Amino acid sequence: MVRTHFDPEEAEEFEAAKDLLVRRCLAWAGEHGMRADEAMLTAALDARHRSRDGRLAHWDARQVRRFLLEWIPRHLAAEREVLATAPESLLTLLRYLAASGLRDPRGASPAELEAAVAEAAAEYPAALADPVRQGTGKFWAQTALDNGIVLDDERAVARFQRDIDTGRIHFDAEVLDKLLDAELTDAGPDDERAFSQRPVALPPAAELAAEAARSEVVRQLAALTGWVGTDGQPLTKTGNLRLADARELAALLGTGEQELRARSSAELPRVSLLLAWAKKTGLVRVRKGRLVQVAKAAPVLRDPEALWRRAFEATFELGAAICTPTFGWAPYSMLVPAFDMLLPDVLNTMYSMPTPVPVARLQETVWLTCQEYFLLDPEEDGLRQDVWHRKVENDLLAVFDVLSGLGAVELSHGVADELYSSDLRPGAFGKFDELTEDDLPLPPEVCARLLQRLAEPGPLVRLTPLGTRAVRERMLTDGRDAPLIGELTDATAGELLGVLAQHYPRETAAVELEGWLAAHGGDVEPLLDAIRACPFRTRAAAMLSTLVEALPDGQSMRAGLRRDPVLGTVVLTTLLEKEELRPEDLTDDEHALLLAEGLIFLLELGGPEAVMEQLRESAGRDAPELVAAVLDSGHPARVALEELRALVYEPMLTRSDRLRLVPSPRPGSRGRPSGRGKKRRH
């Protein structure tokens, strides 16, 4: 299908789709009196492909600003007049995506995007003129262009490099030094592609708010703030609570530490953690040797859900408070230095998993990651390494215990689902020592150890609905794709089916479709009309397939569409693929329509050169006549047929005329290529 999302390794598929979208957008812009530059349209699609989520048709204000104020200044070198067209070209692209039904409805509305482009366009000239926003590659490319160098001309580029070396071309060395320093200290925007997530379902907002109010940590943080009081509590010279005060607080909060033997309040770990948590959450602070309330936090204390959200976000800064130090070989935890990066990765791994995740699998991956941050001595004895390893595993369990008290995760005990061990087995290889790290998700020895651990009951963990919502919100802030069942209720029929076809598994697509139908009167006809209106045949086929699979009576509905003037060829193609029809069952007109459908599919997926190559192989010299028959077939996709005419048929005729070979007569052949041919009758 004509997709608007491609994995990074799908380079050829992305390039073909990009060419098609740019070609169609330019034609549409011409028909509607809008302006767009091909290079800028290409750059906009490149920018969205090379991003965290890679969704070409998902745009919001942040993505608009990223393209105009970050991507172009940093990466794109072009003539100044071409660069100046970027805001207008982007606006045309966004309008085209909406008009063609390609827009991802989870992004901003068309009106919001118009406003975002206008706002960014006002800042665009200054961003473009700011030399520090560019990368070093862009710096040299733009310098070459400004000196009249054609970047595709290798000789001209080589001459430019010589002129730079000899000083004949001047450049701003101070700016270049700043760019080099920036590249060493700052990698720029994080555009590394993140994994797409499965759609999740969440309870109603009122239910989530009630769960937040029942959180043990929320209760404890509110109680701690109340205990501090308006006058505050005194601190020792070392900045700790007095031991007697800490014991009083432990009893109030229910930590069970009031009877512990301790010389300092710092030796009451749970009280210390909650104090650190309250500080990070902005409820209390230290002032003039006393622990005092933060007056601005009063509204948060009255809103348990808001307090829960603050507490969750503060968790990522509590590594040192949760992973308490021990003595001996491991005086501190390896988790602490990278805690703010490791914890998000762990929670993202758990996100949308259908069954509880075995803690053992998370422990092993975290241990491997920790070893990347620490240079462990390879000569160090195994016992010392085991101590570090056990410390990391215990600290991760402590993290889950803390998150369980908050209500973000749920801990249980049992045998892990087969899902978590199925990819660890050697399969056809037979033995682990015959595998490489590329063959398994983890090193072979780790896989072997994990299989043994997962065969026995152990701790399991899963995100609660509150935790799922919080992690999802962090993913969205990070620019990731995290679908939510029910969020497409207000989408148009075409936008709904387009998203379901690309981003939703069959089961969740059925649930989402059911909710959409319930909100729109239960009528399927608007969905069929949206498929008929889709200007891309491969996309229309995918949308119809999604609809058929999601509806209980979808198969019978599809069979009834065989004679549909727009969707009939899509249905015929599917029935032939499923062998529910045989070629001899089709009429001559249906054969012609199917031929046209096949060429249109190939044109959309591979481009005009792929169509020509296929025709040369299958039809040879008869290819122009075959395309002419397709153009005269009456196929309903008029835009695609016009593309076939302009991009395939007419160039094919031109090439055929240009390449036609007229043999020269040889002596004695009487004008024939050989003397063995038949004589022509005059």
Protein Blocks (a to p, Z undefined) as FASTA:
>chain_A
ZZfbdcfklmmlmmmmmmmmmmmmmmmmmmnopacdfklmmmmmmmmmmcfkopaklccf
klmmmmmmmmmmmmmccdfklmmmmmmmmmmmmmmmmmnopacfklccfklmmmmmmmmm
mmmmmmmmmmklpcfklmmmmmmmmnopafklmklmmmmmmmmmnopaccdfklmmmmmm
mmmmogbjafbdcddddddddddfklmmmmmmmpmklmmmmmmmmmnomnopaddfkopa
cfklmmmmmmmnonopmmpccfbfklmmklmmmmmmmmmnopacceehiacddfklmmmm
mmmklmmmmmmmmmmmmmmmmmccdehjllbcfklmmmmmmmmmmmmmmgopabdcdfkl
mmmmmmmmmmmmpccdfkbcfklmmmmmmmmmmmmmmmmmmmmmnopaccddddddfklm
mmmpgkjnopaklpcfklpmbdfklmmmmmmmmmpgcddddddfklmmmmmmmmmmnopa
cddehjlmmpcfklmmmmmmmmgcfklmmmmmmmmmmmnoopaklmmmmmmmpmbfklmm
mmmmmmmmmpmklmmmmmmmmmpmklmmmmmmmmmmnopacfklpcfklmmmmmmmmmmm
mmmmnojmlmmmmmmmmnmmmlmmmmmmmmmnopablmlmmmmmmmmmmmmmmmmmmmpc
cddddehklopabfkbccddZZ
